[in-house]
Amino acid sequence: MPPIQMQLSVELTNVFGAVAAALPWKKILDLGRDLRKSGSDIVVEEDLANVFGRGKIVHALENRFKNSINDTKIVPLHPTCSISLQSGPGPTVTRAMRDQDRRYMSTVIQLSFLGAVFNRTELATALTDCMSKRLTCGIQDSSGPGFEDIAGVLEACSSQTSNFDWRPNIEAVEQRIRKHFGYFDDNGRRFQRDSRPIQTLPIHLLLAAMDYLYLTQSLPEDRKLFCKSEKGVIPIVIWAHTILGLTVAIRSPEHEDLVFGTSSAPSPAQVIIQWRAIANNEVAAEDSEILLLDRSMKVILKTIPDSSMESDIETEERHNLQNFGSRRLYRLFNSASSISDESPIYQDLIECILAVAIIRSRRIERQKNDFSTKPDAKLSEPSDTRCYSLEYWRIASAGAILFHRQVSKLNDSKRQESMLRVDKLVEVFQHMNLKTARDIPLPQSVRLYINKLGQVGGTHAAMSYQIFILSNLVLVFAHVTNIDQCSMLPICMDRQPQVWINDDFMMDLKVDSHTIFGVIADLLIGRGFHQGENGDHKHTFLISDFGWSVSLDCVGDKNPSDVRVHLISVRRGVPTNQRGERKSKIRDAELLGGNCPGQRIEDEGVEVYRPRSERIVINRTEYYGSRNKEFWFSLRLDIPRTVEEMKKRSINDPVFDDYTSYRELHDALWDVDIVLDGKICHHSVKSLETARLGVEIATISGWPVYLDERDNIPQRICICLTKNDWRARWLAVKRFIDDPTRRIALRGTECCEDCALDTVVTLPDQWILIL
């Protein structure tokens, strides 16, 4: 009987074919483990390589692709964290770059392109159907992997190849097609954008391309692929010409052929696409056929849509954050005419957008999270302490990224002049007391544009509303802490920020603890953000896709008063643990909580007290657990028990332990009523040895453990003794925030204890002041 290793090697060879022939069995198992950890699968990658790996990639494109994705960066989520954000090649791409079998790199490049153009959920569904169809038809080396498996491979390819930007290739093809087949209205005006579905990909065309393209490439003189309609022309041109190097000709009875590549009598086009004379989204059955022809144009194979393949894969067009706003403006003004990038209309409108954003950024209200209150709780309405404003420079920085194409053309003096005009517009708009977004006055250049085109160019009110919508985009990304590092962030062109859509210009902007995080994640992920089991993000504090991660600002061992709770961090990389597992999300673990010292009065009825931390947190431990597509996180905080506490309860455990997590802490900090910063304190000494106390004021240690402990202290103001121990301060925020009878004030490090108390004393209601 042969040794076990030899038997296993034989079995693996039977299963994996060429892979097992090239690699020892142990390396195959190790590779399989690594791929599974990254969300992919060695069997499914082999299934897809048997199809897409047959294509030979254009050498120049392959070199550019490898150079773009070759840089690996590993940055810890925060300095002491075991989770890191890893960007660049993962197991799937690393294998493709190192393996001598070119099929894997060919597969990665093609799947990277398809995943960048189409909604990945729809693409995975279509590929599942196509692979099953090939298996049913008995095609050699065909297989039928499931939806989840294919979706995992697509996600791995997207996240590990996100450094390569497909957008320039897509825009170059689209521009040539739209320019060549542009059309005119009755007045001779040229329209740059057509309503034809030239980006969506019919599923039966995908099925045909998965074989016909490679058959054509293998016999370029004897095989041709023929599409009877232009539906899906942009992805097919890029796939066939840009990636595989085939010559593509688009033919129309009203135009000369549009050729990508070289088309001549000795070397005719290998892919022919018929451009219909009449634009119509509905394509007749006879115009849906995809044909494989021989040298004499006789039909060898034919693919037509059946009942299971009548739908299309919708495009999910993405654009880098840099110039995202410029792209929106360009499309706005070139849908009914052709206006060059040099037109002053763009700069005029950008200044108007920034002025509106600045005005609306000056008062944004943090809406409290829902929590149950006692029937007898009597708190006044939320005051201005729950409102915040965005700094001027944040608005300017967001605008410089979103409208980079125009802003970058200005030298320093011109840029300064532009911002002075923005300031002037702010004054003018405020003086006008605008009531709705549609009342925003348009720049003279925009009014002339609309008057020239008439109703085709849109109404004044509609254009004003576009200013309003784009100002929302500026406001959203002004909340990103590191906006200057996010120029390559790929976001969906067809997603509108679902926030502040009420066009009441006089209404204060309102956000809850999930708003900005959810809007940015939605723009990154696209339609899949709210779909299925992954659509529930209320416990999530980091979400990742396309090689980028969006997270809350509280992540890390930070002082709660230093956290800008309304701001969001966006960084390149995918969450990865020390075992190499990659996940697309990090959320709070379940069953958080624990025990901690009960609260008690320390100082009362005296004129002064000593600011201090009475109960300290001696240990902070992070725990990350792996689940199917996410990490679960919990944070343990240990507080020593006193000798009396151990004797009283006959407990041997020397510490109290409380478990929390970042989303829970973020939501608790969000509900803090006021953070007392340096603006209210003008003293040079910010930390006092002794501080004032006074009537109806007491200092307390510990935290409420039971509900009835929350209202058993008679003083109107309680000062929580947690000075200089920011972990204890986090516990205070978490434990006291659910008390419906008291408001919460958090002292910042730039505010002395006396000024903090003086501020709280002037406010109505009962308060907890956290030192």
N, C-alpha and C positions, 0 to 999 in steps of 0.2 A: 504494500500500500504506500503511495507517495506521501511525503511529509505534508503536514497541514499547510505550511507556507506555500508550497507548490500548488496544492489544491485551490487555496484561496486566490493565488495569482491567476490560475486558469479560469476560475469563476469570474474574477474581475475583468479578465480579458474578454470573456464572452459578453459581459454586460457593457463595458466601456469601450471596447474595440480599440481604436487608435490610441486613446489615452493610455490604456493599460499597457499597450505594446511599447510605449515610449517611456513610461515611468515605472519604477518598482512599486509593488503593491502598497508598502507602508507610506510612500509619498502620496499615493492616490488617496489613501485614507486621511492623511494629514490635510491634503488639499480640500477634500470633501468637508472636513470639520471646519476649516477656515471659511469656506464658502457659505456653509450653513450659518456660521456666526455673523456673517455680514448680511444675511437675509437672502442669499442666493442658494443655488443647489447645483451640485456637480452633474447630476443626471439631466436636469432641465437645460443647463448650459450646453451639454453635449447634444441634446435634442435640437436646440436652436442652432448650434454650430453645424449640424448636419444639413440645415437649410441655408442659413445666411452665410455660413463659412465657405460656401462654394464661390462666392463673389471675390474677384480680385480688385483690391482697392487701388485707386490712383496713387501712384508713389508719392507725389508731392503732398497730397492731402494727408496721407498716412504719416508722413514725416512731421507735418505741422501739428497733427493731432497728438502724436507721441510727445513732441516737445512741449505742447501746451499743458498736458496732464501729468507730466513727469515729476513735477515738484510736489513733494510730500511735506506737510507741516502738521506738527502735533503740538497743540496748546492745551494746557489743563483748563477745565471749566472755570476753576478759580485756583489760586496758588496751592492750596492743600488738598485738592480734590483728586480722587482716584479715577474719575471720568475725564477724558480728554476730548477735545474737538479735533478730529483728524480730517484733513483735506488732502485731495490727491488720490493716487491709486490705492485701491483696496485689493482684496484677494482676486476678484474677477479680472481687474485690469492688470494687476501685477503678473498673473499667469499669462494673460494675453501678450504682454510685452516681452516676457522672458521665454515663452514657449516657442520652439522651432516650428510648431504647427501653426501656419498663418491663419487657419480657420478661426481661431479665437479672437484675434485682433480684428479680422474682417467682421465678425459677428458683433463685437463690442462697438465698432464704429457705426455700423448700420443701426443697431438698437439705440445707440446714443442719439443719433439723428431723429429716429422715429419718436423717441421719448421726449425730445426737445420740441417737437412740432405738434404732437397730438396729446390729448388728455390721456394719461397713462392708464386709467381705469378702463376707458373705452378701448384703448389700444390692446391691453391685456385680454379683454373679452374677445376682441376681433382675432387676435393671434391664437387664442384657445380654439375658437371656432375653425379657423383656417387649418391649424395643425390637425384637428379632429377630422376635417374634411379630407385632407391629404391621406390620413390613415385609412379612412373609409374607402377612398379610391384605390388603395393598394399601392401607393407610390413607394418606391424603394427607400429604405432608411427613414421612413416616416414614423411618427410617434404622436401620442396624444396627452401631453402634460396638462395639468389642471390650471385653473385661473390663478389661484393664489401663488402657485410656483412660478408662473410666467411673470406675474406682477412683481414678485420678489426679485427676479433677474432684471427686469426693467428698472426698478428702483435702484438696484445696485449700480447698474450702468449709468443712470442719471446722476447719482450722487458722486460717483468716482470719476466722472468725466466732465463735471460741470465747469472746469477751467477752460474747456474748449467752447468757444462761442460760435454757434451755428447761424446766428442772426445775419452776419454779413453775407453769407452764401445765399440765405433765403431772400434777403432784400435785393441782392444783385439779380437773381432770377426773376423775382416779382417785378422789379422795375423794368426789365427788358420786355417782359410779357405785356405789362399794362401799357407801356409806351408804344409797343408795336401794334397792339390791338385796341388802343384807346378809341373812344368814339366821341361824336360831337352831337350837341343838341341842335334845335332848329335855328339858333342864332349863331352857330358856328363855334360855340365855346367847347373847348376840349375837356372832357372829364377823365381824370387820372385813375379813378377807382370804379370798377365795374361790379355789378351785383352778382356776377357769375360765381358759383361755388368752386373756385379754382384751387382752394387750399384744402377743403375737406377731401377725405379719401374713401371712396366706396369700398366696402369690405371685399367684394368680389374682385376689385382691382388689386387689392393687397394680396389676395389668394393667388391671382395670376402672376403678379410680380415676383412672388416667392419662388417661382420656378422659371417663368418665361425670361426674366432678366438674365439669369445665369446660363440658361440654354443659349440665349442670344450672344452673351459674352464669350461663351466657349466656341461658338461657330459664327463669328461676326459677318462673314461673307455669305452665309447660307441661311441665317435666321433673322427675322424681324418681329418686333412686338408692335402691334397696331391697336390703338385705342380710338374708338369711334366718337368719343366726346372729350371735351377739355376738362371734365370734372376730375379734380385731383391733379391738375397739370403741374402745379408748383412742386409738390413733394416728389412726383415721379421724375421731373427733370433733374432735381437735385440728386435723387437716388441713382438714376440711370447715368447721368452725365457727370455731375460733380464728384460722386463717390465711386462709381464703377467705370467711368471713362467712356461710356457709349455716346455715340452721336445721336442727338435727338432733334427731330424736325417737327415743328407745329405748323400744320397746313390749314389754310382757310381759302374759300372761294373768292374772298374779297381782298386778300392780302398776299404778298409774297411769303414764302416759307420763312419762318423764324427758326434759325438753326443754332443749336448749342453744340459746338464741336466743328468738325469739318464734314461737309456733305458734298460729294462730287460723284461723277459717273463711276470712276473706279472704286470709290469707297462711299456708297450711299448711306443714308441714315439707318441706324439699327432700330431706333424707336421712333415711331410715327404717331403723332397725336392730331386728331382731327378737331379743328376749331369751328364750331357750328356758327352759321351765319346769324342766327337769332338767339339772343341770350334768354335762357329759360332754366329755372332751377329744376324743373321736372324734365327728366331725360327719358325719351321713349325707349321701350325694351330693345328695339333693334339698334339703338344708338348706345346701348350699354355693353355691347359685346367687346371682349378683349381677345384679340386673335394672335396666335403665333404662326407666322408665315414662313415659307421657304424662299429660296432665291427667286423663284418664278412667281411669287406672291400667291401661291396656293396655301389654303388653310391647313395647317397641321393639327393645331389644337385650338379649342375655343372655350372661353369661360364666360358664362352669363350668370346674372344674379338669380338665385332661387329664393324661396320664401324666407329662408334663414339668413340671407345675406343681402337684403334689400336696403338696409340702413347704411349710413356713412359714419366714418370715424371723424368726429368734430375736431377741428384744429383748436389748440390752446396756445395761441400766439404769445410768445414771451419777448420781452425786451429788457435789457439791463436798466437798472435804476438811473444810471447816467444817461441823460437825454430822453428819459421816458416822457417827461412833460413836453419836450420839444417835438417828439414824435407825435404826441397827441395833437399838438397845435398844427403841425404840418398836415396831418390828415384832415383836421377840421377845415383848413383853408384850401385844401387841394381836392376836396370831394366834389366841388362844383366849378373849379377853375384850376389854373396852374400858377402858383406863386412861388418865386424862388426863395431860397434860404436867406438871401441878402435883403429881403423886403423889410422895411422898418415896422411893418405891421406886427411882426413877432415880438420885437423888443418892447413896443408900446403895450402889447397885451400882457407880457410877462410882468412889467412894472405894475400894471393894474392888478394882476393876480396877487403879487406880493403885498401890495397895499391892503387888499381885502383880507389876506391872511394875517397881517399884522394887527389890524383892527379886531378881528375875531379871536386872536390869540390872547388878548389882554384880560379876559375873564372866562375861565373854563371851570365849571363846577364838578367836583368829585361827588357823584351820587353814592350814598351809602349802600352797602350790601344789605340784602333782606335778612332780618333776624327777628325773633319773637320778642316782644316787649311785654312787661307786666301791665295789667290793666290800670294800675294806679300810678304808672310812671308819667311824670309831667316834665317834659323837656321842651324848651323853646324850639322854634324852627331853626334849621341850620343857618349859620351866619356866614359872613364873608370869609371866615377862617377856613372854610372847606373849598374855597376857590383858589385857583393858581393861574399864573400867566406863563407864557413861553418867552424866553429871552429873544431879543431882537436878532442876535447873532444866529440863533437856531433857525429862525425863519429864513434868514439870508443864506445860511449854509445849505438848507434843504433846497431852496430855490436854485442855488448854484449847481447842485448835482442834477436836479430834475430838468433844468433848462441849460445844461452845460454847453450845448452847441452855440447858443447865442451869447451866454455870459462869458465864455472863454475867448470870444473875439474882442472883448473890451480890454483895453489896457487899464492901468490903475486909475488914471485920471478920469477916463470914460466911465469906469465902474463906479467911481465916487459920484460923478454927475448923475448916473442912473439912480443910485440910492437916494440922492437928494430929491430927484423927481418922485421917487416912491414916497418919501416923507411928505412931500407937498400933496400928493394924492391922498395920503392918510388924512391930512388936515381938511382937504376939500370934502372927502366922503363923510367925515365925521360931522362937518358943518351942515351937510345936506340932510342929515337924519334919515338915511335910507331905511325903508320899511321892509322891503323884500329883496331877494337876490336879483330879481328881474328889473329892479330900479337902478342897478349899478350903471353909471354912465360909461359909455364906450369911448375909447380914444378916437380921435378924428380919423386916423387911417382905417380903423375898423368900420366906422360909419360910412366912409366913402366906398369901401369894399362891398358892404351890404347894399348900398344904394345903387351901385353899378350893376350888381347881379340880380337885384330884385328879390323875389321870394325864393329863387333858387339858392341864394346865398344865406338864407335864414333870416329870421326877424331880429330886431334889436334886443327884444326880451330874451329870445333863445340864446343869443350870443352872450348876454349878460349872465345868464344861468350857467353857461360853460365856464365863465370866469369863476363863478361861485364853486362849481364842482372841482376845478383845478386848484382853487385855493384850499379846498378840503384835502387834496392830495399833499399839498405843501405842509399843511398843519399836521397830518398824520406822520410824515417822515421827519418833521421837526421834533418829534418825540423820541427819535432814535439817538442814543447817547453818542454813538461813533459813526455818524452819518458820512463822514469823510472817508471811511474805509469800506463803504457799501456800494461803490460805483458799479461793480459787476454783479450785484444782486439781481437774479432773473425774476421778473414779476410779470403777471398776466396782463396783456394789453386790454382784454375784453372784460376785466373785473373793475367795477366802480367801487370805491371805498363806501361800504354800507354804514355810514356814520354822518350825522348832521345833514341829512337830506332834506329836512324841513327848510324851506327857503326864507323863513322869517329872519330878516337881517338883524332885528332888534333882540332876538331871543338869545340868551346865554347858551353857550355850548355846554353840553352835559356828557360826561363819560362815567362809566362804572369801572370796576377793577379789571374787567375782561376786555373792554372796548378796543383800545389801541393794539394790544397783543393780538386779539382776534382779527382785526382788520389787516395788519401786516402779514400774519400767518396765512390769511385767506388770499392775499395778493400773491404770496409766494407759492402756495400749494395749488390754488385754483379750485375748480369745481369739486374736487375730492375732499376739500377741507371739512365740509359739513355732511359727508356721506357715510352711511353705515355706522359700524361700531366705533370708527375713528372720529365720528362727528361730535363726540362729547369731550370737550376740552376744559371743563370747569375745574378739574383738579390738575391740569397740566401747567408746568412752568417753563418748559422748553419744548419746542417743536422744530423738526428739521426736514428739509427736502431739497433736492437739487444741489446738495453739497453745502447748504447754508443752514444756520440755526438761529431761531428767534427765541429770546429768553427774557425773563423778568429781571429788573435791576437789583433785586434783593439777593440774588444768588451769590453765595460766598459768606465768609465770616466777617460781616460788616456791622458797623454801628447803625442801628435803625434810623437815627436822626440824620445820617449821611446818605441814606437811600433816597433817591428821587423816585418815589413810588409810581409816578405817572409816566416815567421814561422806560424805554425798551432797549435791550441790547440786541444787535444783529451781527453775527460773526460767521466767517467761513468755517466749515467743518461739520462733521457728523459725530454725535456722541458715541464714544467707544470706551469700553472698560479695559482693564488690564489683561483680560483673557482674549481680547480682540473681538468681542461681540459689539456689533453696531446696531443701534436702534434709532427709530425716527422720532421718539418722543420720550420725555422724562416727566413723570407725574408724581404726585403725593402718594405714598403708600396708604393702605387702608388701616383702620384701627389705630389711629394716632391718639395721643393722650398719655396719661400716666398719673403720677402723684407728685406733689410738691408741698413745701411747708405752708400751713395755713396762715392767713394774715392776722396781724396783731398790731396794736398801737404801740409805738416806741416813744414818741415825744408828743406832749399836749400840755396846754396851759402854761407854756413858757414863752419868753420873748424871742429866744434864739435857739438854734439847734445846730448840730454838726452834720453837714452833708456827707454821706458815706454810702457804701453798699453793705447792707446788713446781712443779707443772705447771698452768697456768691455761687456762681456756677464754676465748678472746678474742672469739669471735663466736657468736651464737645466731640461727639463721634458721629460720622456720617455712614449710612448704610445704603447701598444700592443693590437692588435685587433685579434679576432679569425676568422678563415676561416675553410673550411672543413677539411683540413689535415695540416694546417700550421698556424703559427702566422704571422701577418703583423706588422712590427715595424716602428715607426717614432720617431724622436728625435727633439724636439723643443728647439731652442736657442733664448733667448730674449736679445735685446740690447736697452737700454734706448734712447729715442729721446731727443734731446736738445730742449730748449724752442724755438729757432729760427726755427728748423725743424717743430715743431708743428704749429707755427704761419704761416710759409711759405705755408704749405699745408692745413691749417685749419683742422687738424686732432686731434681728442680727444684721440686716442689711445696713451698711453705714451711709447710704446715699438715697435721696429721693431721685427718681428718674422720670423725665417727661419727654415724650416723643412728639415731634412736630415735623413740618416740612415747608418748603419754600412757598408753595402756593397758599398754604394756610397762613404763613407769616405775612405774605404780600397782602392777602385779603384783610387780615387784621390791621396791618399798618395803613391800608387804604382807608379804613374807618376811623383812624385817629382824627380828632377834630382839628387840632392845631399843632404844628411843629414850631417851637419857639426858637428862631434863629437869631443871627447877629444883628438883624435890622432893628430889633427892639432894645438892644443892649449897646450902650456906648462906653461902658467901663473898660479899662485896659486889662483888668484882672477878670478872667472869665470863670475861674474856679475858686470858690471861697472856702476858707477854713471854718467859718461860722456864718450862718445866714439867718434872716428874720423868720419868725413863725407867726404868732398872732392869734387872735380870737377866731374860733370856728375853723381852725386849721390844725391838723395832726400829721405826724409822720407815721408811716406804717412799714412793716417788713412782711415778707411772705406774699402769698397770692391767694385769691379766693379759691377754695377747693369745692365748696358746696354752694348751691344757689342762695341759701339763706345767709351766707356770709357776705353777700354783696351789698346788703343794705343795713348791716348791724353796727356801722360806725356813724355816730351822730354828726361829726364835723362836716361842714359843707365842702371843704377842700382837704383831700388826703395826698400827702407827698410820699411817693413810693421811693424808698431808699435803695436805689440801684446805681449810684454814681460810679462812673468809670468801669462798670461791668456791663458791656453791651449785650452779652448773652443773657444776663439777668434782665436787662431792659427788654429784650425780645420776649422773654417769658411774661413780663408785666404787660406788654402790648397784647399778647395772645390771650392771657388769662382775664384781663380786665375789659377787653373790648366788647364782650357779650353782656356786660352789666347795663341794663336798660335805664338805670336811675342816674348814671353819671356819664359825663363827657370825659374824653381823654385828651390830655395835653402832653406833648413829648418835648423835653428840653434839648436843644441842640448844644453842641460843644462851644459855640461862639456866643452863648447867652449865659450870663451868670445866674445863680440861683435866686437872687433877690429880684432881678428883672423878670425872670420867669414867673415868680409868684405874684409880683405886682400886676402882670398882664392878666393872669387867671382870675385874680380877685375882682377885676373890673367886669368880668363876664358873668352872665346869668347862669343858673343851674348849679348842680353839684359837679365837682371835678375830681379826677385823679391826675395829679401832676407827676410824671415819671422823670426822675432826675437823670 
